[in-house]
């Protein structure tokens, strides 16, 4: 892939993330209750708002990348796998998580996490990873990364619910500080 094609895919991925997670109304889209939208409608609305897309390009971006941010179904629809700030019901049944999950954050956030635990902020869920490297990479996005260990198995036993998104990110509504191991 050429550098220009790679840059184009990155821009399209960012656009799709913004529209499918946060601002569908910005291009006149309405997600269904589970966050799905017809790809053809997405392409049409994006074009009306200055973002030239094709169905093939959307499918290509959705199918590439190690983060697998998007899912496509057999009915010509697409949605974000997680990270929504608009209300959606991903339709995922709760399941028992691994005993330990990881959360990467910036060092500047540690004091508030010690006081409040992990809260989703503007998103619907707190995002947790099965491996430390992924979580550290996430934490690095906003500064010096700090890796937190979450006693997910203990939380599950205490009645907290977890769901696993299509791309293996574990989601829960909050993590009280008592279940977090700080460095």
C-alpha positions as CSV (number, residue, x, y, z in Angstrom):
1,X,0.0,0.0,0.0
2,X,1.3,3.4,-0.9
3,X,1.8,6.1,1.8
4,X,-1.0,8.1,0.2
5,X,-3.4,5.1,0.3
6,X,-2.4,4.4,3.9
7,X,-3.0,8.0,4.9
8,X,-6.4,7.9,3.1
9,X,-7.4,4.8,5.1
10,X,-6.3,6.4,8.3
11,X,-8.4,9.5,7.6
12,X,-11.4,7.3,6.7
13,X,-11.0,5.3,9.8
14,X,-11.0,8.4,11.9
15,X,-14.1,9.7,10.1
16,X,-15.9,6.4,10.6
17,X,-15.0,6.4,14.3
18,X,-16.3,9.9,14.8
19,X,-19.5,9.3,12.9
20,X,-20.3,5.8,14.1
21,X,-19.3,6.3,17.8
22,X,-20.0,10.0,18.5
23,X,-21.7,12.2,15.9
24,X,-23.9,10.3,13.4
25,X,-26.1,13.4,13.3
26,X,-23.2,15.5,12.0
27,X,-23.8,13.9,8.5
28,X,-27.5,13.3,8.9
29,X,-27.2,9.6,10.0
30,X,-29.4,7.9,12.5
31,X,-27.9,4.7,14.0
32,X,-30.4,1.9,14.9
33,X,-30.7,0.8,18.6
34,X,-27.6,-1.5,18.2
35,X,-25.5,1.1,16.4
36,X,-25.9,-0.2,12.9
37,X,-26.3,1.9,9.8
38,X,-26.6,0.9,6.1
39,X,-23.2,1.3,4.3
40,X,-24.9,2.8,1.3
41,X,-26.6,5.4,3.4
42,X,-23.3,6.2,5.2
43,X,-21.5,6.6,1.8
44,X,-24.3,8.9,0.5
45,X,-24.5,11.1,3.6
46,X,-20.7,11.3,3.9
47,X,-20.5,12.5,0.2
48,X,-23.2,15.2,0.9
49,X,-20.9,16.5,3.7
50,X,-17.6,16.6,1.8
51,X,-16.2,13.1,2.6
52,X,-15.9,11.1,-0.6
53,X,-16.3,7.4,0.2
54,X,-17.2,4.2,-1.7
55,X,-18.7,1.1,-0.4
56,X,-15.5,-0.8,-1.2
57,X,-13.4,1.7,0.7
58,X,-15.6,1.5,3.8
59,X,-15.4,-2.3,3.7
60,X,-11.7,-2.2,3.2
61,X,-11.1,0.1,6.2
62,X,-13.5,-1.9,8.3
63,X,-11.6,-5.1,7.5
64,X,-8.1,-3.8,8.1
65,X,-6.2,-2.6,11.1
66,X,-5.2,-4.5,14.1
67,X,-7.8,-2.8,16.3
68,X,-10.8,-4.0,14.4
69,X,-12.8,-1.0,15.3
70,X,-15.8,-1.8,13.0
71,X,-18.1,-4.7,12.3
72,X,-20.0,-5.4,9.1
73,X,-22.9,-7.7,8.8
74,X,-24.2,-9.7,5.9
75,X,-27.0,-7.2,5.3
76,X,-24.8,-4.4,4.1
77,X,-24.5,-2.6,7.5
78,X,-21.6,-1.3,9.6
79,X,-21.2,-0.2,13.2
80,X,-18.4,0.6,15.6
81,X,-17.5,-2.3,17.9
82,X,-17.2,-0.2,21.0
83,X,-16.3,3.3,22.2
84,X,-19.7,5.0,21.7
85,X,-20.7,8.2,23.4
86,X,-24.1,7.9,21.8
87,X,-26.4,5.4,23.4
88,X,-26.4,2.0,21.7
89,X,-27.1,-1.5,22.9
90,X,-24.4,-3.7,21.3
91,X,-26.6,-6.7,22.1
92,X,-23.7,-8.6,23.7
93,X,-24.6,-11.0,26.5
94,X,-22.5,-10.6,29.7
95,X,-19.8,-13.2,30.1
96,X,-17.2,-14.1,32.7
97,X,-13.9,-12.2,32.1
98,X,-10.4,-13.5,32.7
99,X,-9.2,-13.1,36.3
100,X,-7.0,-10.1,35.4
101,X,-7.6,-7.5,32.8
102,X,-5.5,-4.4,32.1
103,X,-6.3,-0.7,31.6
104,X,-3.8,1.8,30.2
105,X,-4.1,5.4,31.3
106,X,-1.9,8.5,31.4
107,X,0.1,9.2,34.6
108,X,-1.9,12.4,35.0
109,X,-5.1,10.4,35.5
110,X,-3.9,8.1,38.3
111,X,-4.8,10.3,41.2
112,X,-8.4,10.7,40.1
113,X,-8.6,6.9,39.4
114,X,-7.4,6.2,42.9
115,X,-10.2,8.4,44.2
116,X,-13.1,7.4,41.9
117,X,-12.1,4.2,40.3
118,X,-12.3,3.8,36.5
119,X,-15.4,5.5,35.1
120,X,-16.4,5.6,31.4
121,X,-16.4,9.4,31.2
122,X,-18.4,10.3,28.0
123,X,-18.3,6.8,26.7
124,X,-20.8,4.1,27.7
125,X,-18.2,1.7,29.1
126,X,-14.7,1.4,30.6
127,X,-12.4,-0.5,28.2
128,X,-10.2,-3.2,29.4
129,X,-7.6,-5.3,27.6
130,X,-6.5,-8.9,28.0
131,X,-2.8,-8.0,27.5
132,X,-0.5,-5.4,29.1
133,X,1.0,-4.3,25.8
134,X,-2.3,-3.3,24.3
135,X,-3.3,-1.4,27.4
136,X,0.1,0.3,27.6
137,X,-0.3,1.4,24.0
138,X,-3.7,2.9,24.8
139,X,-2.3,4.7,27.8
140,X,0.5,6.2,25.7
141,X,-2.0,8.1,23.6
142,X,-2.5,10.8,26.3
143,X,1.0,11.0,27.8
144,X,3.3,8.9,30.0
145,X,1.5,5.5,30.2
146,X,0.6,3.8,33.4
147,X,-0.6,0.2,33.4
148,X,-3.4,-0.7,35.9
149,X,-4.3,-4.3,36.7
150,X,-8.0,-5.0,37.2
151,X,-9.3,-7.9,39.3
152,X,-12.0,-8.7,36.8
153,X,-12.6,-12.2,38.2
154,X,-13.2,-10.8,41.7
155,X,-15.5,-8.1,40.2
156,X,-17.5,-10.8,38.3
157,X,-17.9,-12.8,41.5
158,X,-19.1,-9.7,43.3
159,X,-21.9,-9.3,40.7
160,X,-20.3,-6.8,38.2
161,X,-21.2,-7.5,34.5
162,X,-18.7,-7.7,31.7
163,X,-19.2,-8.0,27.9
164,X,-16.6,-8.8,25.3
165,X,-16.8,-6.7,22.1
166,X,-16.4,-8.2,18.7
167,X,-12.7,-7.2,18.7
168,X,-11.9,-8.8,22.2
169,X,-12.1,-5.5,24.2
170,X,-13.7,-6.2,27.6
171,X,-16.3,-3.6,28.6
172,X,-17.9,-2.8,32.0
173,X,-19.8,0.2,33.3
174,X,-17.2,1.1,36.0
175,X,-14.3,-0.4,38.0
176,X,-14.3,0.6,41.7
177,X,-10.8,1.5,43.0
178,X,-10.8,-1.5,45.4
179,X,-10.5,-3.8,42.3
180,X,-7.5,-1.9,40.8
181,X,-3.9,-2.7,41.4
182,X,-1.8,0.5,41.0
183,X,1.9,0.4,40.2
